[in-house]
Structures are given as structure tokens and as C-alpha cells.
Amino acid sequence: MDMLALADFNVVVRHGGFGAASRAEGQSKATLSRRVRELEESLGIRLIERGTRPLRLTEEGAVLHARTEMPFSAITDALQDIKAGLGRPSGRLRISAPLMFANLALGPMAAAFICAYPEVLLEVRTEDKFVDLLADNVDIVVRANPRPDENLVGRCFLHNPLVLVAPLDLSQPEASSDSEVASRFPAVMRIDTNDDEVWSVKGEDEAQSRLYYPKAVLRLSSPVSIREAICAGAGAALIPRSIVSEDLAAGRLRLWGASVRPPIEVWVLHSSRRLVSPKVTAFVSFLCDYYAS
């Protein structure tokens, strides 16, 4: 089997067609087409359905691509690292990050990173779904409260406590300890919470926690939408502090206290089964230092 032809086949599939692959990789469309045809002839099977848009693989082509894409990507990355110098981060760095983190925090940090490492091209996917680094061809993933996974290693770079905040015109319920029952108050809650949920919260100068009994008037799935609803006066909410820190500092919202629940931990993770490239090491260190400062 011609390894160059197999590599070109994966390039065509990754870019979604011969024309796009030609433009991205600087190879002629005719050359790419010829090499894929030669690969098909050597295997005795058709890999790509001709004349279809967008590009469509045969069943055999899909299997071949799924099982060979990652090894060839790793080889390409290794060659780029060697060519650039092993100690200098360079090349494409593929990152998957949750929607909330990407919208609120990733832009300024990413801009600072590419200024520090101009030879690295960041490609950031914004998605809340589970991402498999190997199957989805991703170098780094950012996750909140990740489950233990022997295939991943990384560092926690952010502890984000939950706080109870409210509009300025909403009166804080009276209660002084865990043994007392506070009256219910209008609350904006996550869509996956229960009606009988109770929030245990401590004020800044309080030794004991207080119980708060929210009454859901609105349920939303996005913390950013919850913040906007609080600011619009819909009710109080338990929300990560980083999302409302500017509103609290500007006096747009009032802090009732901090939840006794453990803070949300945000981790930057990469595969434990790959050699760590300079660009991955650089990004992990930069991200952790950025949030430590």
C-alpha cells in the first residue's frame, strides 16, 4: 500500500473534498484525485462515492479513515515539531471548550496566547457535548468537573464557587441558622433542578450557613441566560461567581452569600496516550498561569 496515497486520502476526507483539500494543502486537485484512485485500485475497493456533494465515503472508506486518520495526524504533528525545532511550539492546536467558558473567558486568553506563540494556530471548537480526543481529532479539551478518565491528564486552572445573587429590589429572606426555615422567594433555576431544592448559603461574615427555599419562576439551561434573567429582575439564583463578578462589582446585583457546595473545578486536559508536544505543553502552562495571575 502506498502510504503517501493513504495520507492524501485522509487529507481529502478531512477537508471535505478534493477542491478544498487542494486549496488547503497546496497540492493540485488532479494529483490528489489520482492518488486516491491508485489507493482504491491497490485495495480493490471504492473508498469515495464519485459525483456526490458533499463528499460521501463508502462504508469501506469510512472504516479506513476512522482507523488511520489519527496516526497520520500524529505523524504530521511530529514532523512539524521536528522541522520547527522541538523546543519551539508551532503548528495547529485543536481545542474543544464549553460554550459558557468560550463566550466569557476564552477570547482574551487566546489572543494573549497567540501573541506569545505566533507560530501556533489555535482552532477552538465551542461545544457542550462530550468530546473524545482520539475519535474527534482534538489536542486539548476544557471541562468543568470532569469525571476521572485514565486516558486524560491535565491540570485544574480555575475554582469557581457558586454564589446566591439577587436583583437589588428583591428582599432577602430572614433566617439565621440551619435550624430555621426561610420563606420562599422567586428564583431563576436550572432546568434540571427539583422543585423542593434547598440552598445552603453562608454570608461573608457568617459562621453558620442559612437555608434558602427558592420558588422557581423561570427555568433555564444556560448560566449566561440565568445571569441575564437575574439582571432583568426575574428573581434570585445560585450561579458561578465568575459569571456575575462584574455585575456585583458594578452594583447591578446583590450578593446574598456563597453556597456551601464545593466550587466548580475547570480543567484543561490532553491525552495520556500521546507524547506531549511543545504546543500542548505551552498552552496548558499559559492557561494555568493566566488564571493564577
NORHU-V401173 format. One record per helix or strand. SS is the DSSP state (H for helix, E for strand). FROM is the first residue (numbers start at 1). TO is the last residue. If there is no record, write none. Layout:
BEGIN
((SS | FROM | TO) (SS | FROM | TO))
END
This chain:
BEGIN
((H | 3 | 15) (H | 18 | 25) (H | 29 | 43) (E | 48 | 48) (E | 57 | 57) (H | 59 | 84) (E | 91 | 97) (H | 99 | 116) (E | 120 | 126) (E | 140 | 144) (E | 152 | 160) (E | 162 | 167) (E | 184 | 190) (E | 199 | 202) (E | 210 | 220) (H | 223 | 231) (E | 236 | 240) (H | 241 | 249) (E | 253 | 259) (E | 264 | 271) (H | 278 | 292))
END
